[in-house]
Amino acid sequence: MAVNLKRRPFRIKDHNDYQLFAQKIIRRDDFHCRVPKCRTQMTTSVFSWQSALTVHHIKKRSLGGEDTFGNCITLCLDHHRMNENGKLKIGGDADRPIFDYRKSGRKD
């Protein structure tokens, strides 16, 4: 029986587990921000928390989202900030994320 890794939660016990999870997401996304036409990419294969890329949960953990490969995508710091400020809404899943820019910064 095949295991669907996209939906299976990644067991994160500590910072090292989270770092491994984040590395797998960023590597899967080819070291690029997933927002269309964004050119931000990681310029080195050495992972650092000073990176221009972050891992974003499409459905926030506080709203029941899990640490799964299907719920997480790579974003640059600017797009992650836009999402947190309500100017960029992200839906769908990691295979087909949906990006919706908002002028007012509403958090719907």
C-alpha atoms as an extended CHARMM CRD file, in Angstrom:
* protein
*
       108  EXT
         1         1  MET       CA              0.0000000000        0.0000000000        0.0000000000  PROA      1               0.0000000000
         2         2  ALA       CA              1.4220000000        3.4040000000       -1.0220000000  PROA      2               0.0000000000
         3         3  VAL       CA              1.6900000000        6.1370000000        1.5860000000  PROA      3               0.0000000000
         4         4  ASN       CA              0.5480000000        9.5990000000        0.5300000000  PROA      4               0.0000000000
         5         5  LEU       CA              3.3190000000       11.8400000000        1.9010000000  PROA      5               0.0000000000
         6         6  LYS       CA              1.4510000000       14.9810000000        0.8360000000  PROA      6               0.0000000000
         7         7  ARG       CA             -1.2440000000       14.3920000000        3.4370000000  PROA      7               0.0000000000
         8         8  ARG       CA              0.6930000000       12.5540000000        6.1280000000  PROA      8               0.0000000000
         9         9  PRO       CA              1.8390000000       14.8970000000        8.9260000000  PROA      9               0.0000000000
        10        10  PHE       CA              5.5680000000       15.2690000000        9.3180000000  PROA      10              0.0000000000
        11        11  ARG       CA              6.4440000000       14.5420000000       12.9530000000  PROA      11              0.0000000000
        12        12  ILE       CA              8.2240000000       17.6010000000       14.2890000000  PROA      12              0.0000000000
        13        13  LYS       CA              9.6670000000       17.1240000000       17.7590000000  PROA      13              0.0000000000
        14        14  ASP       CA             12.2900000000       19.8450000000       17.8340000000  PROA      14              0.0000000000
        15        15  HSD       CA             14.0730000000       22.5670000000       15.8600000000  PROA      15              0.0000000000
        16        16  ASN       CA             16.1960000000       20.0350000000       13.9460000000  PROA      16              0.0000000000
        17        17  ASP       CA             13.0860000000       18.1940000000       12.7410000000  PROA      17              0.0000000000
        18        18  TYR       CA             11.5290000000       21.4730000000       11.5850000000  PROA      18              0.0000000000
        19        19  GLN       CA             14.7320000000       22.4450000000        9.7840000000  PROA      19              0.0000000000
        20        20  LEU       CA             14.7590000000       19.0890000000        7.9660000000  PROA      20              0.0000000000
        21        21  PHE       CA             11.0830000000       19.5240000000        7.0150000000  PROA      21              0.0000000000
        22        22  ALA       CA             11.7270000000       23.0790000000        5.7440000000  PROA      22              0.0000000000
        23        23  GLN       CA             14.7130000000       21.9090000000        3.7020000000  PROA      23              0.0000000000
        24        24  LYS       CA             12.5990000000       19.2360000000        2.0150000000  PROA      24              0.0000000000
        25        25  ILE       CA              9.8870000000       21.7810000000        1.1090000000  PROA      25              0.0000000000
        26        26  ILE       CA             12.3670000000       24.3330000000       -0.2540000000  PROA      26              0.0000000000
        27        27  ARG       CA             14.2260000000       21.6370000000       -2.1980000000  PROA      27              0.0000000000
        28        28  ARG       CA             10.9220000000       20.3050000000       -3.6230000000  PROA      28              0.0000000000
        29        29  ASP       CA             10.0850000000       23.8430000000       -4.7890000000  PROA      29              0.0000000000
        30        30  ASP       CA             13.4450000000       24.0490000000       -6.5770000000  PROA      30              0.0000000000
        31        31  PHE       CA             14.7960000000       26.7470000000       -4.2230000000  PROA      31              0.0000000000
        32        32  HSD       CA             12.3120000000       29.3500000000       -5.5750000000  PROA      32              0.0000000000
        33        33  CYS       CA              9.3760000000       31.3650000000       -4.2270000000  PROA      33              0.0000000000
        34        34  ARG       CA              6.1880000000       29.7170000000       -5.5450000000  PROA      34              0.0000000000
        35        35  VAL       CA              4.3990000000       33.0030000000       -6.3480000000  PROA      35              0.0000000000
        36        36  PRO       CA              4.1860000000       33.3160000000      -10.1430000000  PROA      36              0.0000000000
        37        37  LYS       CA              6.6760000000       35.7590000000      -11.6840000000  PROA      37              0.0000000000
        38        38  CYS       CA              8.6340000000       36.0890000000       -8.4260000000  PROA      38              0.0000000000
        39        39  ARG       CA             12.3290000000       35.7050000000       -9.1470000000  PROA      39              0.0000000000
        40        40  THR       CA             13.4980000000       35.2110000000       -5.5740000000  PROA      40              0.0000000000
        41        41  GLN       CA             15.5520000000       32.0850000000       -5.1890000000  PROA      41              0.0000000000
        42        42  MET       CA             18.0970000000       30.6210000000       -2.8350000000  PROA      42              0.0000000000
        43        43  THR       CA             21.5170000000       31.2900000000       -4.2990000000  PROA      43              0.0000000000
        44        44  THR       CA             23.2780000000       28.5400000000       -2.3870000000  PROA      44              0.0000000000
        45        45  SER       CA             22.4190000000       24.9940000000       -1.4560000000  PROA      45              0.0000000000
        46        46  VAL       CA             23.5780000000       25.6800000000        2.1040000000  PROA      46              0.0000000000
        47        47  PHE       CA             20.4830000000       26.1800000000        4.2350000000  PROA      47              0.0000000000
        48        48  SER       CA             20.4770000000       29.1190000000        6.6070000000  PROA      48              0.0000000000
        49        49  TRP       CA             17.8150000000       30.8320000000        8.6650000000  PROA      49              0.0000000000
        50        50  GLN       CA             19.1130000000       34.0480000000        7.0750000000  PROA      50              0.0000000000
        51        51  SER       CA             17.7380000000       32.7920000000        3.7480000000  PROA      51              0.0000000000
        52        52  ALA       CA             15.4870000000       34.8540000000        1.5010000000  PROA      52              0.0000000000
        53        53  LEU       CA             13.0170000000       31.9330000000        1.4930000000  PROA      53              0.0000000000
        54        54  THR       CA             10.6140000000       30.6510000000        4.1270000000  PROA      54              0.0000000000
        55        55  VAL       CA              8.1340000000       27.7970000000        4.4260000000  PROA      55              0.0000000000
        56        56  HSD       CA              4.4930000000       28.8760000000        4.5020000000  PROA      56              0.0000000000
        57        57  HSD       CA              1.5280000000       26.8150000000        5.7200000000  PROA      57              0.0000000000
        58        58  ILE       CA             -1.3550000000       27.3320000000        3.2790000000  PROA      58              0.0000000000
        59        59  LYS       CA             -3.8450000000       26.4520000000        6.0230000000  PROA      59              0.0000000000
        60        60  LYS       CA             -2.3720000000       27.9450000000        9.1850000000  PROA      60              0.0000000000
        61        61  ARG       CA             -1.5400000000       25.6090000000       12.0320000000  PROA      61              0.0000000000
        62        62  SER       CA             -3.6220000000       27.7880000000       14.3640000000  PROA      62              0.0000000000
        63        63  LEU       CA             -6.6340000000       26.9760000000       12.1490000000  PROA      63              0.0000000000
        64        64  GLY       CA             -5.9710000000       23.2340000000       12.0710000000  PROA      64              0.0000000000
        65        65  GLY       CA             -3.4210000000       23.1170000000        9.2530000000  PROA      65              0.0000000000
        66        66  GLU       CA             -0.7910000000       20.4250000000        9.5460000000  PROA      66              0.0000000000
        67        67  ASP       CA              2.8870000000       20.1050000000        8.7770000000  PROA      67              0.0000000000
        68        68  THR       CA              2.3610000000       18.1800000000        5.5430000000  PROA      68              0.0000000000
        69        69  PHE       CA              4.0330000000       18.4860000000        2.1690000000  PROA      69              0.0000000000
        70        70  GLY       CA              0.6110000000       19.2250000000        0.6420000000  PROA      70              0.0000000000
        71        71  ASN       CA             -0.0430000000       22.1370000000        3.0340000000  PROA      71              0.0000000000
        72        72  CYS       CA              3.3300000000       23.8920000000        2.7810000000  PROA      72              0.0000000000
        73        73  ILE       CA              4.9960000000       25.9320000000        0.0390000000  PROA      73              0.0000000000
        74        74  THR       CA              8.1050000000       28.0600000000       -0.2910000000  PROA      74              0.0000000000
        75        75  LEU       CA              7.6810000000       31.8350000000       -0.2260000000  PROA      75              0.0000000000
        76        76  CYS       CA             10.1380000000       34.7000000000       -0.3050000000  PROA      76              0.0000000000
        77        77  LEU       CA             10.1410000000       36.9920000000        2.7180000000  PROA      77              0.0000000000
        78        78  ASP       CA              8.2250000000       39.7340000000        0.8580000000  PROA      78              0.0000000000
        79        79  HSD       CA              5.3740000000       37.4420000000       -0.2210000000  PROA      79              0.0000000000
        80        80  HSD       CA              5.2470000000       35.8130000000        3.2200000000  PROA      80              0.0000000000
        81        81  ARG       CA              4.9370000000       39.2850000000        4.7860000000  PROA      81              0.0000000000
        82        82  MET       CA              2.2200000000       40.2440000000        2.2570000000  PROA      82              0.0000000000
        83        83  ASN       CA              0.2810000000       37.1200000000        3.2500000000  PROA      83              0.0000000000
        84        84  GLU       CA              0.6250000000       37.8820000000        6.9580000000  PROA      84              0.0000000000
        85        85  ASN       CA             -0.5650000000       41.4760000000        6.3370000000  PROA      85              0.0000000000
        86        86  GLY       CA             -3.6050000000       40.2770000000        4.3810000000  PROA      86              0.0000000000
        87        87  LYS       CA             -2.4320000000       41.6310000000        1.0120000000  PROA      87              0.0000000000
        88        88  LEU       CA             -1.8870000000       38.1790000000       -0.5080000000  PROA      88              0.0000000000
        89        89  LYS       CA             -4.3270000000       35.3600000000        0.1450000000  PROA      89              0.0000000000
        90        90  ILE       CA             -3.0710000000       31.8540000000       -0.5810000000  PROA      90              0.0000000000
        91        91  GLY       CA             -5.3680000000       28.8690000000       -1.0110000000  PROA      91              0.0000000000
        92        92  GLY       CA             -5.4390000000       25.5020000000       -2.7290000000  PROA      92              0.0000000000
        93        93  ASP       CA             -2.6430000000       23.0820000000       -1.9130000000  PROA      93              0.0000000000
        94        94  ALA       CA              1.0490000000       22.6860000000       -2.6760000000  PROA      94              0.0000000000
        95        95  ASP       CA              0.3420000000       21.0820000000       -6.0620000000  PROA      95              0.0000000000
        96        96  ARG       CA             -1.9480000000       23.9170000000       -7.1920000000  PROA      96              0.0000000000
        97        97  PRO       CA             -1.6400000000       26.9690000000       -4.9550000000  PROA      97              0.0000000000
        98        98  ILE       CA             -4.0380000000       29.8330000000       -5.6200000000  PROA      98              0.0000000000
        99        99  PHE       CA             -2.7390000000       33.3850000000       -5.1390000000  PROA      99              0.0000000000
       100       100  ASP       CA             -5.1430000000       36.3090000000       -4.7050000000  PROA      100             0.0000000000
       101       101  TYR       CA             -3.7530000000       39.8280000000       -4.2860000000  PROA      101             0.0000000000
       102       102  ARG       CA             -5.8380000000       42.1890000000       -2.1300000000  PROA      102             0.0000000000
       103       103  LYS       CA             -5.5340000000       45.9610000000       -2.2930000000  PROA      103             0.0000000000
       104       104  SER       CA             -6.9790000000       46.7390000000        1.1180000000  PROA      104             0.0000000000
       105       105  GLY       CA             -5.0830000000       44.1870000000        3.1660000000  PROA      105             0.0000000000
       106       106  ARG       CA             -8.3090000000       42.5630000000        4.4270000000  PROA      106             0.0000000000
       107       107  LYS       CA             -7.9190000000       39.2030000000        6.1240000000  PROA      107             0.0000000000
       108       108  ASP       CA            -10.9280000000       37.2450000000        4.8190000000  PROA      108             0.0000000000
